[in-house]
Amino acid sequence: MIAAQMYLPQVLVLVALSFVTALAILVSRVVDLVRNKRPLSFYEDFDGRGAPPAVLRTTRQLANQFEFPVLFYGLVAIAIAIPVQDSLIAGLAWCYVALRWAHALSHLAFNRLYVRTPIFMVGNVVLLAMWLVLALGVLT
């Protein structure tokens, strides 16, 4: 199995999360427009003021998809380019993607920090472990 085959499925599942979140933004904004009888112009220069929590939460969640996950995408790009075929990295990548989905779903569904924060932190530890395994594999 080549490196791209080992890591691309995880990337595609994480990319899907971004698209699902973007769809959630669209749905939450349409619901807000209809429910609150807002003009479309409300979202033309959207700054968050006056928006309901569902709109703010989905918008923030999409922004979250371009914070730590960027380090995941970078690691995968490096692993494919070198190429590094490591089943531990591939397994950790699945774990990271599952934790990102769990974090997003907990954020969007019920948004309790005592649930969401541990998921987020464990995901970051998994991502750090991936970087350490990659670095050790390449540099030693």
C-alpha positions as CSV (number, residue, x, y, z in Angstrom):
1,M,0.0,0.0,0.0
2,I,1.5,3.4,-1.0
3,A,1.5,6.4,1.4
4,A,-1.4,8.2,-0.4
5,Q,-3.6,5.1,0.0
6,M,-2.7,4.9,3.7
7,Y,-3.6,8.5,4.6
8,L,-6.0,9.9,1.9
9,P,-9.1,8.2,3.3
10,Q,-8.6,10.0,6.6
11,V,-8.1,13.3,4.9
12,L,-11.2,12.9,2.8
13,V,-13.3,12.1,5.9
14,L,-12.0,15.2,7.6
15,V,-12.6,17.3,4.5
16,A,-16.2,16.0,4.6
17,L,-16.5,17.4,8.1
18,S,-15.8,20.9,6.8
19,F,-18.4,20.5,4.1
20,V,-21.0,19.1,6.5
21,T,-20.2,22.1,8.8
22,A,-20.6,24.5,6.0
23,L,-24.0,23.0,5.2
24,A,-25.0,23.4,8.8
25,I,-24.1,27.1,8.6
26,L,-26.3,27.5,5.5
27,V,-29.2,25.7,7.2
28,S,-28.8,27.7,10.5
29,R,-28.8,31.0,8.6
30,V,-31.8,30.1,6.4
31,V,-33.7,29.1,9.6
32,D,-32.6,32.4,11.2
33,L,-33.7,34.4,8.2
34,V,-37.1,32.7,8.1
35,R,-37.8,32.6,11.8
36,N,-36.6,36.1,12.6
37,K,-37.8,37.7,9.3
38,R,-34.4,39.2,8.7
39,P,-33.4,40.7,5.4
40,L,-30.7,38.9,3.4
41,S,-28.5,42.0,4.0
42,F,-28.1,40.9,7.7
43,Y,-25.6,38.2,6.5
44,E,-23.9,40.3,3.8
45,D,-21.6,42.0,6.3
46,F,-22.0,39.5,9.0
47,D,-20.1,40.3,12.2
48,G,-21.9,38.0,14.6
49,R,-23.9,40.7,16.4
50,G,-27.5,39.9,16.9
51,A,-27.2,36.3,15.5
52,P,-28.7,33.4,17.4
53,P,-26.3,30.9,19.1
54,A,-27.0,28.2,16.4
55,V,-25.6,30.5,13.8
56,L,-22.6,31.6,15.8
57,R,-21.8,28.0,16.8
58,T,-21.8,26.7,13.3
59,T,-19.7,29.6,12.1
60,R,-17.2,29.1,14.9
61,Q,-17.1,25.4,14.2
62,L,-16.1,25.9,10.6
63,A,-13.3,28.3,11.8
64,N,-12.2,25.5,14.1
65,Q,-11.7,23.2,11.0
66,F,-8.9,25.5,9.9
67,E,-6.9,25.7,13.1
68,F,-5.3,22.5,14.4
69,P,-6.5,20.4,11.5
70,V,-4.1,22.4,9.3
71,L,-1.3,20.6,11.2
72,F,-2.9,17.3,10.3
73,Y,-3.1,18.2,6.6
74,G,0.5,19.3,6.6
75,L,1.6,16.1,8.3
76,V,-0.2,14.0,5.7
77,A,1.2,16.0,2.8
78,I,4.7,15.5,4.2
79,A,4.1,11.8,4.8
80,I,2.8,11.3,1.3
81,A,5.6,13.4,-0.3
82,I,8.5,11.7,1.5
83,P,6.8,8.9,1.3
84,V,6.3,7.5,4.8
85,Q,4.2,4.3,5.0
86,D,3.6,3.9,8.7
87,S,0.6,2.0,10.0
88,L,0.9,3.7,13.4
89,I,0.5,7.1,11.8
90,A,-2.4,5.8,9.7
91,G,-4.1,4.5,12.8
92,L,-3.5,7.7,14.7
93,A,-4.9,9.6,11.8
94,W,-8.2,7.7,12.0
95,C,-8.3,8.4,15.7
96,Y,-7.7,12.1,15.1
97,V,-10.4,12.3,12.5
98,A,-12.9,10.5,14.7
99,L,-12.1,12.9,17.6
100,R,-12.5,15.9,15.3
101,W,-15.9,14.6,14.3
102,A,-16.8,13.9,17.9
103,H,-15.7,17.4,18.9
104,A,-17.7,19.1,16.1
105,L,-20.8,17.0,16.8
106,S,-20.7,17.8,20.5
107,H,-20.1,21.5,19.7
108,L,-23.0,21.7,17.3
109,A,-25.4,19.4,19.1
110,F,-25.3,20.4,22.8
111,N,-22.1,22.4,23.3
112,R,-21.0,21.4,26.8
113,L,-17.4,22.3,27.5
114,Y,-17.0,19.4,30.0
115,V,-17.6,17.1,27.0
116,R,-16.1,19.1,24.2
117,T,-12.8,20.2,25.8
118,P,-11.5,16.7,26.7
119,I,-12.3,15.5,23.2
120,F,-10.4,18.5,21.8
121,M,-7.4,18.0,24.0
122,V,-7.2,14.2,23.4
123,G,-7.3,15.0,19.6
124,N,-4.4,17.4,20.0
125,V,-2.4,14.8,21.9
126,V,-3.1,12.3,19.1
127,L,-2.0,14.9,16.5
128,L,1.2,15.6,18.5
129,A,1.9,11.8,18.7
130,M,1.5,11.6,14.9
131,W,4.1,14.4,14.5
132,L,6.5,12.7,16.9
133,V,6.2,9.3,15.1
134,L,6.7,11.0,11.8
135,A,9.8,13.0,13.1
136,L,11.3,9.9,14.7
137,G,10.7,7.8,11.5
138,V,12.2,10.4,9.2
139,L,15.1,11.7,11.3
140,T,16.4,8.5,12.8
